[in-house]
């Protein structure tokens, strides 16, 4: 949540974001994501890859830390 807030990506809650990720890439619908499922799912979904890249971009976090 903190990273999303610093980056200005607060259009969905952390819970909504998690649910969206699971809907898109939990291919066997067991409610769990293996590392392999996660990597494969993100690599095969261009929109999800972009969203995750933007949501977890730490460059703004580093700027906040550097600027106090």
N, CA, C and O atoms as CSV, one atom per row, in Angstrom:
chain,resi,resn,atom,element,x,y,z
A,1,UNK,N,N,0.822,-1.190,0.000
A,1,UNK,CA,C,0.000,0.000,0.000
A,1,UNK,C,C,0.865,1.253,0.000
A,1,UNK,O,O,0.575,2.226,-0.696
A,2,UNK,N,N,1.935,1.212,0.793
A,2,UNK,CA,C,2.797,2.388,0.894
A,2,UNK,C,C,3.459,2.705,-0.441
A,2,UNK,O,O,3.503,3.862,-0.859
A,3,UNK,N,N,3.972,1.679,-1.106
A,3,UNK,CA,C,4.620,1.901,-2.406
A,3,UNK,C,C,3.611,2.439,-3.406
A,3,UNK,O,O,3.917,3.365,-4.156
A,4,UNK,N,N,2.403,1.867,-3.425
A,4,UNK,CA,C,1.365,2.351,-4.335
A,4,UNK,C,C,1.029,3.808,-4.038
A,4,UNK,O,O,0.862,4.600,-4.965
A,5,UNK,N,N,0.927,4.171,-2.774
A,5,UNK,CA,C,0.592,5.544,-2.399
A,5,UNK,C,C,1.683,6.517,-2.817
A,5,UNK,O,O,1.386,7.586,-3.351
A,6,UNK,N,N,2.939,6.162,-2.582
A,6,UNK,CA,C,4.042,7.040,-2.965
A,6,UNK,C,C,4.091,7.225,-4.472
A,6,UNK,O,O,4.413,8.309,-4.959
A,7,UNK,N,N,3.771,6.169,-5.210
A,7,UNK,CA,C,3.799,6.252,-6.669
A,7,UNK,C,C,2.529,6.847,-7.263
A,7,UNK,O,O,2.465,7.091,-8.468
A,8,UNK,N,N,1.531,7.081,-6.441
A,8,UNK,CA,C,0.298,7.669,-6.944
A,8,UNK,C,C,-0.635,6.664,-7.589
A,8,UNK,O,O,-1.571,7.064,-8.281
A,9,UNK,N,N,-0.415,5.375,-7.388
A,9,UNK,CA,C,-1.267,4.337,-7.964
A,9,UNK,C,C,-2.194,3.811,-6.881
A,9,UNK,O,O,-1.999,2.716,-6.353
A,10,UNK,N,N,-3.205,4.608,-6.558
A,10,UNK,CA,C,-4.119,4.213,-5.495
A,10,UNK,C,C,-5.528,3.986,-6.034
A,10,UNK,O,O,-6.504,4.085,-5.290
A,11,UNK,N,N,-5.634,3.684,-7.310
A,11,UNK,CA,C,-6.957,3.500,-7.910
A,11,UNK,C,C,-7.636,2.236,-7.410
A,11,UNK,O,O,-8.853,2.107,-7.536
A,12,UNK,N,N,-6.881,1.301,-6.846
A,12,UNK,CA,C,-7.482,0.110,-6.263
A,12,UNK,C,C,-6.769,-0.215,-4.959
A,12,UNK,O,O,-5.581,0.062,-4.790
A,13,UNK,N,N,-7.524,-0.807,-4.045
A,13,UNK,CA,C,-6.934,-1.167,-2.759
A,13,UNK,C,C,-5.976,-2.336,-2.943
A,13,UNK,O,O,-5.963,-2.987,-3.988
A,14,UNK,N,N,-5.173,-2.592,-1.914
A,14,UNK,CA,C,-4.255,-3.731,-1.964
A,14,UNK,C,C,-5.035,-5.028,-2.121
A,14,UNK,O,O,-4.598,-5.936,-2.827
A,15,UNK,N,N,-6.202,-5.117,-1.457
A,15,UNK,CA,C,-7.023,-6.318,-1.568
A,15,UNK,C,C,-7.582,-6.482,-2.978
A,15,UNK,O,O,-7.588,-7.588,-3.518
A,16,UNK,N,N,-8.051,-5.387,-3.578
A,16,UNK,CA,C,-8.563,-5.448,-4.949
A,16,UNK,C,C,-7.448,-5.839,-5.920
A,16,UNK,O,O,-7.665,-6.623,-6.844
A,17,UNK,N,N,-6.263,-5.288,-5.703
A,17,UNK,CA,C,-5.115,-5.608,-6.547
A,17,UNK,C,C,-4.789,-7.094,-6.451
A,17,UNK,O,O,-4.575,-7.758,-7.465
A,18,UNK,N,N,-4.752,-7.607,-5.226
A,18,UNK,CA,C,-4.454,-9.031,-5.014
A,18,UNK,C,C,-5.505,-9.910,-5.671
A,18,UNK,O,O,-5.168,-10.885,-6.344
A,19,UNK,N,N,-6.764,-9.577,-5.483
A,19,UNK,CA,C,-7.844,-10.360,-6.099
A,19,UNK,C,C,-7.735,-10.363,-7.615
A,19,UNK,O,O,-7.948,-11.395,-8.251
A,20,UNK,N,N,-7.403,-9.216,-8.198
A,20,UNK,CA,C,-7.257,-9.120,-9.650
A,20,UNK,C,C,-6.118,-10.009,-10.136
A,20,UNK,O,O,-6.253,-10.703,-11.144
A,21,UNK,N,N,-4.999,-9.987,-9.419
A,21,UNK,CA,C,-3.859,-10.826,-9.795
A,21,UNK,C,C,-4.252,-12.295,-9.755
A,21,UNK,O,O,-3.959,-13.040,-10.689
A,22,UNK,N,N,-4.908,-12.713,-8.692
A,22,UNK,CA,C,-5.317,-14.116,-8.573
A,22,UNK,C,C,-6.296,-14.507,-9.669
A,22,UNK,O,O,-6.189,-15.598,-10.228
A,23,UNK,N,N,-7.256,-13.630,-9.988
A,23,UNK,CA,C,-8.222,-13.933,-11.048
A,23,UNK,C,C,-7.522,-14.140,-12.380
A,23,UNK,O,O,-7.911,-15.002,-13.168
A,24,UNK,N,N,-6.498,-13.353,-12.627
A,24,UNK,CA,C,-5.814,-13.430,-13.915
A,24,UNK,C,C,-4.862,-14.617,-14.024
A,24,UNK,O,O,-4.744,-15.211,-15.096
A,25,UNK,N,N,-4.174,-14.977,-12.923
A,25,UNK,CA,C,-3.081,-15.932,-13.106
A,25,UNK,C,C,-3.123,-17.175,-12.231
A,25,UNK,O,O,-2.224,-18.009,-12.332
A,26,UNK,N,N,-4.138,-17.336,-11.370
A,26,UNK,CA,C,-4.261,-18.585,-10.599
A,26,UNK,C,C,-4.953,-19.607,-11.496
A,26,UNK,O,O,-6.154,-19.847,-11.373
A,27,UNK,N,N,-4.185,-20.200,-12.392
A,27,UNK,CA,C,-4.753,-21.025,-13.461
A,27,UNK,C,C,-5.457,-22.277,-12.965
A,27,UNK,O,O,-6.393,-22.746,-13.612
A,28,UNK,N,N,-5.032,-22.831,-11.834
A,28,UNK,CA,C,-5.702,-24.038,-11.337
A,28,UNK,C,C,-6.740,-23.710,-10.265
A,28,UNK,O,O,-7.315,-24.613,-9.657
A,29,UNK,N,N,-6.978,-22.416,-10.033
A,29,UNK,CA,C,-8.007,-21.929,-9.099
A,29,UNK,C,C,-7.932,-22.574,-7.717
A,29,UNK,O,O,-8.966,-22.880,-7.123
A,30,UNK,N,N,-6.724,-22.781,-7.203
A,30,UNK,CA,C,-6.600,-23.364,-5.872
A,30,UNK,C,C,-6.432,-22.299,-4.789
A,30,UNK,O,O,-6.256,-22.628,-3.616
A,31,UNK,N,N,-6.486,-21.021,-5.182
A,31,UNK,CA,C,-6.359,-19.945,-4.208
A,31,UNK,C,C,-4.937,-19.682,-3.773
A,31,UNK,O,O,-4.700,-18.897,-2.855
A,32,UNK,N,N,-3.991,-20.329,-4.421
A,32,UNK,CA,C,-2.580,-20.132,-4.122
A,32,UNK,C,C,-1.827,-19.901,-5.419
A,32,UNK,O,O,-2.207,-20.399,-6.479
A,33,UNK,N,N,-0.752,-19.134,-5.312
A,33,UNK,CA,C,0.104,-18.906,-6.479
A,33,UNK,C,C,1.492,-19.445,-6.187
A,33,UNK,O,O,2.143,-19.039,-5.225
A,34,UNK,N,N,1.928,-20.356,-7.023
A,34,UNK,CA,C,3.322,-20.774,-6.932
A,34,UNK,C,C,4.152,-19.705,-7.622
A,34,UNK,O,O,3.622,-18.887,-8.374
A,35,UNK,N,N,5.434,-19.713,-7.370
A,35,UNK,CA,C,6.313,-18.764,-8.042
A,35,UNK,C,C,6.227,-18.952,-9.551
A,35,UNK,O,O,6.235,-17.981,-10.306
A,36,UNK,N,N,6.144,-20.214,-9.986
A,36,UNK,CA,C,6.058,-20.504,-11.417
A,36,UNK,C,C,4.775,-19.939,-12.020
A,36,UNK,O,O,4.806,-19.353,-13.102
A,37,UNK,N,N,3.634,-20.112,-11.322
A,37,UNK,CA,C,2.359,-19.559,-11.807
A,37,UNK,C,C,2.449,-18.036,-11.908
A,37,UNK,O,O,2.004,-17.440,-12.889
A,38,UNK,N,N,3.034,-17.417,-10.874
A,38,UNK,CA,C,3.125,-15.966,-10.860
A,38,UNK,C,C,3.970,-15.454,-12.024
A,38,UNK,O,O,3.549,-14.565,-12.764
A,39,UNK,N,N,5.152,-16.017,-12.177
A,39,UNK,CA,C,6.057,-15.572,-13.248
A,39,UNK,C,C,5.420,-15.808,-14.611
A,39,UNK,O,O,5.405,-14.909,-15.451
A,40,UNK,N,N,4.901,-16.991,-14.834
A,40,UNK,CA,C,4.275,-17.316,-16.112
A,40,UNK,C,C,3.087,-16.407,-16.392
A,40,UNK,O,O,2.919,-15.921,-17.511
A,41,UNK,N,N,2.263,-16.178,-15.373
A,41,UNK,CA,C,1.078,-15.344,-15.548
A,41,UNK,C,C,1.424,-13.912,-15.866
A,41,UNK,O,O,0.828,-13.313,-16.761
A,42,UNK,N,N,2.374,-13.353,-15.149
A,42,UNK,CA,C,2.764,-11.965,-15.379
A,42,UNK,C,C,3.430,-11.814,-16.746
A,42,UNK,O,O,3.177,-10.844,-17.460
A,43,UNK,N,N,4.279,-12.773,-17.109
A,43,UNK,CA,C,4.953,-12.697,-18.407
A,43,UNK,C,C,3.972,-12.795,-19.566
A,43,UNK,O,O,4.219,-12.236,-20.634
A,44,UNK,N,N,2.870,-13.494,-19.370
A,44,UNK,CA,C,1.924,-13.688,-20.473
A,44,UNK,C,C,0.827,-12.630,-20.521
A,44,UNK,O,O,0.020,-12.635,-21.450
A,45,UNK,N,N,0.776,-11.732,-19.553
A,45,UNK,CA,C,-0.255,-10.699,-19.518
A,45,UNK,C,C,0.409,-9.325,-19.518
A,45,UNK,O,O,0.889,-8.853,-18.488
A,46,UNK,N,N,0.428,-8.700,-20.682
A,46,UNK,CA,C,1.131,-7.426,-20.857
A,46,UNK,C,C,0.584,-6.338,-19.935
A,46,UNK,O,O,1.356,-5.561,-19.372
A,47,UNK,N,N,-0.741,-6.273,-19.776
A,47,UNK,CA,C,-1.351,-5.257,-18.921
A,47,UNK,C,C,-0.963,-5.458,-17.464
A,47,UNK,O,O,-0.659,-4.498,-16.757
A,48,UNK,N,N,-0.975,-6.701,-17.022
A,48,UNK,CA,C,-0.604,-7.004,-15.648
A,48,UNK,C,C,0.867,-6.697,-15.408
A,48,UNK,O,O,1.221,-6.170,-14.353
A,49,UNK,N,N,1.718,-7.014,-16.355
A,49,UNK,CA,C,3.145,-6.710,-16.245
A,49,UNK,C,C,3.352,-5.204,-16.085
A,49,UNK,O,O,4.137,-4.767,-15.244
A,50,UNK,N,N,2.653,-4.424,-16.885
A,50,UNK,CA,C,2.788,-2.969,-16.797
A,50,UNK,C,C,2.289,-2.451,-15.448
A,50,UNK,O,O,2.927,-1.600,-14.828
A,51,UNK,N,N,1.150,-2.968,-15.004
A,51,UNK,CA,C,0.584,-2.542,-13.729
A,51,UNK,C,C,1.511,-2.877,-12.574
A,51,UNK,O,O,1.734,-2.041,-11.699
A,52,UNK,N,N,2.050,-4.074,-12.557
A,52,UNK,CA,C,2.959,-4.473,-11.481
A,52,UNK,C,C,4.246,-3.659,-11.539
A,52,UNK,O,O,4.768,-3.253,-10.501
A,53,UNK,N,N,4.753,-3.420,-12.723
A,53,UNK,CA,C,5.973,-2.631,-12.872
A,53,UNK,C,C,5.779,-1.230,-12.312
A,53,UNK,O,O,6.640,-0.711,-11.601
A,54,UNK,N,N,4.640,-0.620,-12.638
A,54,UNK,CA,C,4.363,0.733,-12.141
A,54,UNK,C,C,4.068,0.719,-10.644
A,54,UNK,O,O,4.534,1.591,-9.911
A,55,UNK,N,N,3.309,-0.252,-10.194
A,55,UNK,CA,C,2.893,-0.300,-8.794
A,55,UNK,C,C,4.061,-0.518,-7.851
A,55,UNK,O,O,4.066,-0.006,-6.731
A,56,UNK,N,N,5.047,-1.276,-8.299
A,56,UNK,CA,C,6.154,-1.615,-7.411
A,56,UNK,C,C,7.461,-0.960,-7.822
A,56,UNK,O,O,8.540,-1.438,-7.472
A,57,UNK,N,N,7.363,0.129,-8.560
A,57,UNK,CA,C,8.544,0.904,-8.926
A,57,UNK,C,C,9.058,1.593,-7.666
A,57,UNK,O,O,8.350,2.397,-7.059
A,58,UNK,N,N,10.267,1.283,-7.285
A,58,UNK,CA,C,10.824,1.816,-6.046
A,58,UNK,C,C,11.602,3.118,-6.228
A,58,UNK,O,O,12.137,3.649,-5.255
A,59,UNK,N,N,11.678,3.639,-7.442
A,59,UNK,CA,C,12.476,4.839,-7.664
A,59,UNK,C,C,11.911,6.030,-6.884
A,59,UNK,O,O,12.683,6.825,-6.348
A,60,UNK,N,N,10.583,6.173,-6.807
A,60,UNK,CA,C,10.014,7.277,-6.040
A,60,UNK,C,C,10.238,7.078,-4.541
A,60,UNK,O,O,10.431,8.049,-3.809
A,61,UNK,N,N,10.214,5.846,-4.089
A,61,UNK,CA,C,10.480,5.537,-2.687
A,61,UNK,C,C,11.899,5.974,-2.340
A,61,UNK,O,O,12.128,6.573,-1.290
A,62,UNK,N,N,12.843,5.677,-3.216
A,62,UNK,CA,C,14.240,6.080,-2.974
A,62,UNK,C,C,14.378,7.600,-2.935
A,62,UNK,O,O,15.150,8.130,-2.135
A,63,UNK,N,N,13.640,8.303,-3.788
A,63,UNK,CA,C,13.694,9.772,-3.784
A,63,UNK,C,C,13.163,10.314,-2.467
A,63,UNK,O,O,13.739,11.246,-1.905
A,64,UNK,N,N,12.069,9.742,-1.966
A,64,UNK,CA,C,11.501,10.185,-0.690
A,64,UNK,C,C,12.513,9.970,0.430
A,64,UNK,O,O,12.706,10.845,1.274
A,65,UNK,N,N,13.152,8.816,0.438
A,65,UNK,CA,C,14.145,8.509,1.466
A,65,UNK,C,C,15.336,9.485,1.392
A,65,UNK,O,O,15.804,9.998,2.409
A,66,UNK,N,N,15.805,9.722,0.165
A,66,UNK,CA,C,16.952,10.610,-0.001
A,66,UNK,C,C,16.637,12.045,0.413
A,66,UNK,O,O,17.494,12.757,0.936
A,67,UNK,N,N,15.381,12.460,0.168
A,67,UNK,CA,C,15.004,13.850,0.465
A,67,UNK,C,C,14.485,14.022,1.887
A,67,UNK,O,O,14.069,15.117,2.268
A,68,UNK,N,N,14.507,12.956,2.671
A,68,UNK,CA,C,14.106,13.021,4.066
A,68,UNK,C,C,12.630,12.957,4.200
A,68,UNK,O,O,12.109,12.999,5.314
